[in-house]
Amino acid sequence: MTFFSKRNMQAQAETSRRTIISSSLSETDQETIGRRLLSHVEKLRQLRVEIEKGIRSLDAGKGTELNVEDFISARYGKA
């Protein structure tokens, strides 16, 4: 089980939801926070999926050597 397991994320979301509901925030604020929290949890889930795909690829021997300087230059341009 990983830190970002579905069960952990659901438990964290439920705990956060209960905290928000019991607070003195307006319903609109609670809704906004809830939507943002769910969005964040979904992004973490997607990241976990991508990391797992990368790990499977490396385990299958599909990894290649990476020159960090070339990667940064290609990604952000030369300084």
N, CA, C and O atoms as a GROMACS GRO file, in nm:
protein
  316
    1MET      N    1   0.086  -0.118   0.000
    1MET     CA    2   0.000   0.000   0.000
    1MET      C    3   0.090   0.124   0.000
    1MET      O    4   0.181   0.135   0.081
    2THR      N    5   0.063   0.215  -0.090
    2THR     CA    6   0.142   0.338  -0.098
    2THR      C    7   0.076   0.446  -0.015
    2THR      O    8  -0.039   0.434   0.027
    3PHE      N    9   0.154   0.552   0.008
    3PHE     CA   10   0.102   0.664   0.086
    3PHE      C   11  -0.022   0.723   0.021
    3PHE      O   12  -0.115   0.766   0.091
    4PHE      N   13  -0.026   0.726  -0.111
    4PHE     CA   14  -0.137   0.786  -0.183
    4PHE      C   15  -0.239   0.681  -0.226
    4PHE      O   16  -0.301   0.696  -0.331
    5SER      N   17  -0.257   0.577  -0.147
    5SER     CA   18  -0.352   0.475  -0.184
    5SER      C   19  -0.493   0.535  -0.187
    5SER      O   20  -0.521   0.636  -0.123
    6LYS      N   21  -0.579   0.471  -0.262
    6LYS     CA   22  -0.716   0.520  -0.273
    6LYS      C   23  -0.783   0.528  -0.136
    6LYS      O   24  -0.856   0.623  -0.108
    7ARG      N   25  -0.759   0.430  -0.052
    7ARG     CA   26  -0.818   0.428   0.082
    7ARG      C   27  -0.769   0.546   0.165
    7ARG      O   28  -0.848   0.611   0.234
    8ASN      N   29  -0.637   0.575   0.159
    8ASN     CA   30  -0.583   0.688   0.233
    8ASN      C   31  -0.643   0.820   0.184
    8ASN      O   32  -0.680   0.905   0.264
    9MET      N   33  -0.652   0.835   0.053
    9MET     CA   34  -0.706   0.959  -0.003
    9MET      C   35  -0.852   0.976   0.035
    9MET      O   36  -0.896   1.086   0.067
   10GLN      N   37  -0.928   0.867   0.032
   10GLN     CA   38  -1.068   0.875   0.070
   10GLN      C   39  -1.083   0.911   0.217
   10GLN      O   40  -1.169   0.991   0.254
   11ALA      N   41  -0.999   0.853   0.302
   11ALA     CA   42  -1.004   0.883   0.445
   11ALA      C   43  -0.966   1.028   0.470
   11ALA      O   44  -1.029   1.095   0.552
   12GLN      N   45  -0.865   1.076   0.401
   12GLN     CA   46  -0.824   1.215   0.417
   12GLN      C   47  -0.933   1.310   0.370
   12GLN      O   48  -0.960   1.411   0.433
   13ALA      N   49  -0.995   1.276   0.258
   13ALA     CA   50  -1.103   1.360   0.206
   13ALA      C   51  -1.221   1.362   0.302
   13ALA      O   52  -1.281   1.467   0.325
   14GLU      N   53  -1.255   1.247   0.358
   14GLU     CA   54  -1.366   1.240   0.452
   14GLU      C   55  -1.336   1.319   0.579
   14GLU      O   56  -1.422   1.390   0.630
   15THR      N   57  -1.214   1.307   0.629
   15THR     CA   58  -1.175   1.383   0.748
   15THR      C   59  -1.184   1.532   0.720
   15THR      O   60  -1.235   1.609   0.802
   16SER      N   61  -1.133   1.572   0.606
   16SER     CA   62  -1.138   1.714   0.569
   16SER      C   63  -1.282   1.761   0.553
   16SER      O   64  -1.317   1.871   0.596
   17ARG      N   65  -1.365   1.677   0.491
   17ARG     CA   66  -1.505   1.714   0.471
   17ARG      C   67  -1.574   1.734   0.606
   17ARG      O   68  -1.648   1.831   0.624
   18ARG      N   69  -1.550   1.645   0.699
   18ARG     CA   70  -1.612   1.658   0.832
   18ARG      C   71  -1.564   1.782   0.904
   18ARG      O   72  -1.642   1.850   0.971
   19THR      N   73  -1.436   1.812   0.892
   19THR     CA   74  -1.380   1.931   0.955
   19THR      C   75  -1.444   2.057   0.897
   19THR      O   76  -1.481   2.148   0.971
   20ILE      N   77  -1.457   2.059   0.767
   20ILE     CA   78  -1.516   2.176   0.701
   20ILE      C   79  -1.662   2.192   0.743
   20ILE      O   80  -1.705   2.304   0.773
   21ILE      N   81  -1.736   2.085   0.744
   21ILE     CA   82  -1.877   2.091   0.778
   21ILE      C   83  -1.896   2.141   0.921
   21ILE      O   84  -1.990   2.216   0.948
   22SER      N   85  -1.809   2.100   1.011
   22SER     CA   86  -1.825   2.138   1.151
   22SER      C   87  -1.770   2.277   1.180
   22SER      O   88  -1.785   2.327   1.292
   23SER      N   89  -1.709   2.339   1.083
   23SER     CA   90  -1.652   2.472   1.106
   23SER      C   91  -1.758   2.578   1.088
   23SER      O   92  -1.873   2.550   1.055
   24SER      N   93  -1.717   2.700   1.110
   24SER     CA   94  -1.811   2.812   1.098
   24SER      C   95  -1.804   2.878   0.961
   24SER      O   96  -1.848   2.992   0.945
   25LEU      N   97  -1.750   2.810   0.863
   25LEU     CA   98  -1.743   2.865   0.728
   25LEU      C   99  -1.881   2.869   0.665
   25LEU      O  100  -1.967   2.786   0.694
   26SER      N  101  -1.900   2.965   0.578
   26SER     CA  102  -2.026   2.972   0.505
   26SER      C  103  -2.037   2.852   0.412
   26SER      O  104  -1.937   2.788   0.379
   27GLU      N  105  -2.158   2.823   0.370
   27GLU     CA  106  -2.180   2.710   0.279
   27GLU      C  107  -2.103   2.729   0.149
   27GLU      O  108  -2.050   2.633   0.094
   28THR      N  109  -2.098   2.851   0.100
   28THR     CA  110  -2.025   2.881  -0.024
   28THR      C  111  -1.876   2.852  -0.006
   28THR      O  112  -1.814   2.792  -0.093
   29ASP      N  113  -1.820   2.896   0.107
   29ASP     CA  114  -1.678   2.870   0.134
   29ASP      C  115  -1.651   2.721   0.149
   29ASP      O  116  -1.551   2.671   0.099
   30GLN      N  117  -1.741   2.651   0.216
   30GLN     CA  118  -1.725   2.507   0.231
   30GLN      C  119  -1.726   2.439   0.095
   30GLN      O  120  -1.646   2.349   0.070
   31GLU      N  121  -1.815   2.480   0.009
   31GLU     CA  122  -1.825   2.422  -0.125
   31GLU      C  123  -1.698   2.448  -0.205
   31GLU      O  124  -1.648   2.359  -0.273
   32THR      N  125  -1.647   2.570  -0.197
   32THR     CA  126  -1.525   2.606  -0.269
   32THR      C  127  -1.408   2.523  -0.220
   32THR      O  128  -1.331   2.470  -0.301
   33ILE      N  129  -1.393   2.512  -0.090
   33ILE     CA  130  -1.284   2.434  -0.033
   33ILE      C  131  -1.299   2.287  -0.071
   33ILE      O  132  -1.201   2.221  -0.105
   34GLY      N  133  -1.419   2.237  -0.065
   34GLY     CA  134  -1.445   2.097  -0.102
   34GLY      C  135  -1.406   2.068  -0.246
   34GLY      O  136  -1.343   1.967  -0.274
   35ARG      N  137  -1.444   2.158  -0.337
   35ARG     CA  138  -1.410   2.140  -0.479
   35ARG      C  139  -1.258   2.144  -0.499
   35ARG      O  140  -1.203   2.063  -0.573
   36ARG      N  141  -1.192   2.237  -0.432
   36ARG     CA  142  -1.046   2.247  -0.445
   36ARG      C  143  -0.978   2.124  -0.388
   36ARG      O  144  -0.881   2.073  -0.446
   37LEU      N  145  -1.027   2.077  -0.276
   37LEU     CA  146  -0.969   1.957  -0.214
   37LEU      C  147  -0.986   1.836  -0.305
   37LEU      O  148  -0.892   1.759  -0.325
   38LEU      N  149  -1.104   1.818  -0.359
   38LEU     CA  150  -1.127   1.706  -0.450
   38LEU      C  151  -1.039   1.716  -0.574
   38LEU      O  152  -0.989   1.614  -0.622
   39SER      N  153  -1.020   1.837  -0.624
   39SER     CA  154  -0.932   1.857  -0.739
   39SER      C  155  -0.789   1.818  -0.704
   39SER      O  156  -0.721   1.752  -0.783
   40HIS      N  157  -0.744   1.858  -0.587
   40HIS     CA  158  -0.608   1.825  -0.543
   40HIS      C  159  -0.592   1.674  -0.527
   40HIS      O  160  -0.491   1.618  -0.570
   41VAL      N  161  -0.688   1.609  -0.467
   41VAL     CA  162  -0.683   1.464  -0.448
   41VAL      C  163  -0.679   1.395  -0.584
   41VAL      O  164  -0.605   1.297  -0.601
   42GLU      N  165  -0.756   1.442  -0.680
   42GLU     CA  166  -0.756   1.383  -0.814
   42GLU      C  167  -0.620   1.401  -0.881
   42GLU      O  168  -0.570   1.309  -0.946
   43LYS      N  169  -0.559   1.517  -0.866
   43LYS     CA  170  -0.426   1.539  -0.923
   43LYS      C  171  -0.324   1.445  -0.861
   43LYS      O  172  -0.237   1.392  -0.930
   44LEU      N  173  -0.334   1.422  -0.730
   44LEU     CA  174  -0.244   1.328  -0.664
   44LEU      C  175  -0.267   1.186  -0.716
   44LEU      O  176  -0.171   1.111  -0.734
   45ARG      N  177  -0.391   1.151  -0.738
   45ARG     CA  178  -0.423   1.017  -0.791
   45ARG      C  179  -0.361   1.000  -0.930
   45ARG      O  180  -0.301   0.897  -0.960
   46GLN      N  181  -0.377   1.103  -1.014
   46GLN     CA  182  -0.321   1.097  -1.149
   46GLN      C  183  -0.169   1.088  -1.146
   46GLN      O  184  -0.108   1.015  -1.224
   47LEU      N  185  -0.107   1.163  -1.055
   47LEU     CA  186   0.038   1.158  -1.041
   47LEU      C  187   0.082   1.018  -0.999
   47LEU      O  188   0.180   0.966  -1.051
   48ARG      N  189   0.010   0.958  -0.906
   48ARG     CA  190   0.043   0.823  -0.863
   48ARG      C  191   0.037   0.725  -0.980
   48ARG      O  192   0.123   0.639  -0.993
   49VAL      N  193  -0.066   0.738  -1.064
   49VAL     CA  194  -0.080   0.651  -1.180
   49VAL      C  195   0.040   0.668  -1.273
   49VAL      O  196   0.095   0.570  -1.322
   50GLU      N  197   0.080   0.793  -1.298
   50GLU     CA  198   0.193   0.820  -1.386
   50GLU      C  199   0.323   0.766  -1.327
   50GLU      O  200   0.406   0.712  -1.400
   51ILE      N  201   0.342   0.780  -1.198
   51ILE     CA  202   0.462   0.727  -1.133
   51ILE      C  203   0.465   0.575  -1.144
   51ILE      O  204   0.570   0.517  -1.173
   52GLU      N  205   0.351   0.510  -1.122
   52GLU     CA  206   0.345   0.364  -1.132
   52GLU      C  207   0.374   0.318  -1.275
   52GLU      O  208   0.441   0.216  -1.294
   53LYS      N  209   0.326   0.392  -1.376
   53LYS     CA  210   0.357   0.359  -1.515
   53LYS      C  211   0.506   0.369  -1.540
   53LYS      O  212   0.565   0.283  -1.606
   54GLY      N  213   0.568   0.474  -1.486
   54GLY     CA  214   0.712   0.492  -1.503
   54GLY      C  215   0.791   0.380  -1.436
   54GLY      O  216   0.889   0.331  -1.492
   55ILE      N  217   0.748   0.340  -1.319
   55ILE     CA  218   0.816   0.232  -1.247
   55ILE      C  219   0.805   0.101  -1.326
   55ILE      O  220   0.903   0.027  -1.338
   56ARG      N  221   0.685   0.073  -1.378
   56ARG     CA  222   0.667  -0.049  -1.459
   56ARG      C  223   0.757  -0.046  -1.582
   56ARG      O  224   0.815  -0.148  -1.619
   57SER      N  225   0.768   0.071  -1.645
   57SER     CA  226   0.853   0.086  -1.762
   57SER      C  227   0.999   0.061  -1.728
   57SER      O  228   1.070  -0.008  -1.801
   58LEU      N  229   1.044   0.118  -1.615
   58LEU     CA  230   1.182   0.095  -1.572
   58LEU      C  231   1.205  -0.052  -1.538
   58LEU      O  232   1.308  -0.108  -1.573
   59ASP      N  233   1.109  -0.113  -1.469
   59ASP     CA  234   1.120  -0.255  -1.434
   59ASP      C  235   1.128  -0.344  -1.558
   59ASP      O  236   1.190  -0.450  -1.555
   60ALA      N  237   1.065  -0.300  -1.666
   60ALA     CA  238   1.066  -0.376  -1.791
   60ALA      C  239   1.192  -0.349  -1.873
   60ALA      O  240   1.207  -0.401  -1.983
   61GLY      N  241   1.283  -0.268  -1.819
   61GLY     CA  242   1.408  -0.240  -1.888
   61GLY      C  243   1.398  -0.136  -1.999
   61GLY      O  244   1.485  -0.129  -2.086
   62LYS      N  245   1.294  -0.056  -1.996
   62LYS     CA  246   1.273   0.043  -2.101
   62LYS      C  247   1.334   0.180  -2.069
   62LYS      O  248   1.316   0.275  -2.145
   63GLY      N  249   1.404   0.189  -1.957
   63GLY     CA  250   1.464   0.316  -1.918
   63GLY      C  251   1.583   0.351  -2.006
   63GLY      O  252   1.652   0.262  -2.056
   64THR      N  253   1.607   0.479  -2.023
   64THR     CA  254   1.724   0.525  -2.098
   64THR      C  255   1.798   0.628  -2.014
   64THR      O  256   1.741   0.690  -1.924
   65GLU      N  257   1.926   0.645  -2.047
   65GLU     CA  258   2.007   0.742  -1.974
   65GLU      C  259   1.956   0.882  -2.005
   65GLU      O  260   1.918   0.912  -2.118
   66LEU      N  261   1.957   0.968  -1.906
   66LEU     CA  262   1.908   1.104  -1.921
   66LEU      C  263   2.018   1.202  -1.885
   66LEU      O  264   2.076   1.195  -1.776
   67ASN      N  265   2.047   1.293  -1.977
   67ASN     CA  266   2.140   1.401  -1.949
   67ASN      C  267   2.058   1.516  -1.894
   67ASN      O  268   1.980   1.577  -1.968
   68VAL      N  269   2.073   1.545  -1.768
   68VAL     CA  270   1.990   1.644  -1.699
   68VAL      C  271   2.006   1.782  -1.762
   68VAL      O  272   1.907   1.853  -1.781
   69GLU      N  273   2.127   1.821  -1.796
   69GLU     CA  274   2.149   1.953  -1.856
   69GLU      C  275   2.076   1.965  -1.990
   69GLU      O  276   2.015   2.068  -2.017
   70ASP      N  277   2.082   1.860  -2.073
   70ASP     CA  278   2.011   1.862  -2.200
   70ASP      C  279   1.860   1.869  -2.180
   70ASP      O  280   1.789   1.939  -2.252
   71PHE      N  281   1.811   1.795  -2.081
   71PHE     CA  282   1.668   1.794  -2.051
   71PHE      C  283   1.621   1.933  -2.010
   71PHE      O  284   1.519   1.982  -2.059
   72ILE      N  285   1.696   1.997  -1.921
   72ILE     CA  286   1.658   2.130  -1.874
   72ILE      C  287   1.664   2.230  -1.988
   72ILE      O  288   1.575   2.314  -2.002
   73SER      N  289   1.768   2.222  -2.070
   73SER     CA  290   1.780   2.314  -2.184
   73SER      C  291   1.664   2.295  -2.282
   73SER      O  292   1.608   2.393  -2.333
   74ALA      N  293   1.628   2.171  -2.308
   74ALA     CA  294   1.518   2.145  -2.400
   74ALA      C  295   1.385   2.191  -2.341
   74ALA      O  296   1.299   2.242  -2.413
   75ARG      N  297   1.370   2.175  -2.214
   75ARG     CA  298   1.244   2.209  -2.147
   75ARG      C  299   1.228   2.359  -2.128
   75ARG      O  300   1.121   2.414  -2.152
   76TYR      N  301   1.334   2.426  -2.085
   76TYR     CA  302   1.324   2.567  -2.046
   76TYR      C  303   1.408   2.661  -2.132
   76TYR      O  304   1.404   2.782  -2.112
   77GLY      N  305   1.481   2.608  -2.226
   77GLY     CA  306   1.566   2.692  -2.310
   77GLY      C  307   1.697   2.722  -2.239
   77GLY      O  308   1.709   2.712  -2.117
   78LYS      N  309   1.793   2.757  -2.318
   78LYS     CA  310   1.925   2.786  -2.260
   78LYS      C  311   1.924   2.921  -2.194
   78LYS      O  312   1.859   3.015  -2.240
   79ALA      N  313   1.997   2.930  -2.083
   79ALA     CA  314   2.003   3.055  -2.006
   79ALA      C  315   2.095   3.155  -2.071
   79ALA      O  316   2.112   3.266  -2.019
   0.00000   0.00000   0.00000
